[in-house]
C-alpha cells in the first residue's frame, strides 16, 4: 500500500475544497492577537501540505516557510505560490519534521489539519516538538490541532464516503477506519475512484495512521520539550472547552 499523500496528493485540494482556510487563518491571527506581544513576521508551517494555510497567510503580509515530507504536496504548493505571485513571501521545503533543520528561527509555528496526529510514536513526537522548539524564538507561539482522544473513543470512527466534483472529474473516496485503543491510533484505509464521465481514469489506495491525544498526555510532551501549554479548546472556538463530542481540538503553546 502506498505511503500517505503520494498519489492521493493529486486530488487533495479537490477533496478538501470545502475546507475554509481563510476562516482558519482568521483564527490563527486571533491567536496571535491574544497570545503574542507583537504581530509575528515569519511563520513556520510544519506539515504545510499544498499550502492551504501558508498562501492565505502570505497574502496577509506574513513571510511563511512551509515544510512537508510529501514531495507531491510540496510540488503543488510551489506551483500555487508561483501562480499567486507570492514567491517573495513564501518558500517550501521537502522535509521530515523529525529532521527539521532550516538554520533560522521563527516568530510562530503552525501545525494544522491534524499534522501532529500523524506522528504516532512517542519518541518521534518528542523529537518533532524539540525540533520545532529549536526553530522558535523564546515566547514564540505553537498552534496545532489534533484528534481528541475522549471524543474519538466516545463517537468512534466509522466508514465514510465522500464524493466531490471539479476539473471535469468526479472523485469518490471511501474511508474505512480501524481503531487501535492500545496504541491510541486509527488506521484509515482510503480508496479513491476517479471518474471522467463514466470512465474510471484513476484509482488510489493509501493507508493513513492517525494518533489521537489526551489532554494531560499532550501537555506532558509539550512541557518536556520546551513549551508551556496556554490553552486547549475546540478547533475554531477559542472560548470553548473540549468535550467528548469535540473530535478536533486546538492546542496553543508558547516556547519557553
Buried (B, 14 or more C-beta within 10 A) or exposed (E): EEEBBBBBBBBBBBBBEEEEBEEBBBBBBEBBEEBBEEEBEBBBBBBBBBBBBBBBBBBBEBBBBBBBBBEBBBBBBBEBBEEBEBEEBBBBBBBEBBEBEBEEBBBBBBBBBBBBBBBBEEEBBBBBBBBBBBBBEEBBBBBBBBBBBBBBBEEEBEEEEBEBEEEEBBBBBBBBBEBEEEEBBBBBBBBBBBBEEEEEEBEBEBBBBBBBBBBEBBBEBBBEBBBEBBBBBBBBEBEBEBEEEBBBBBBBBBBE
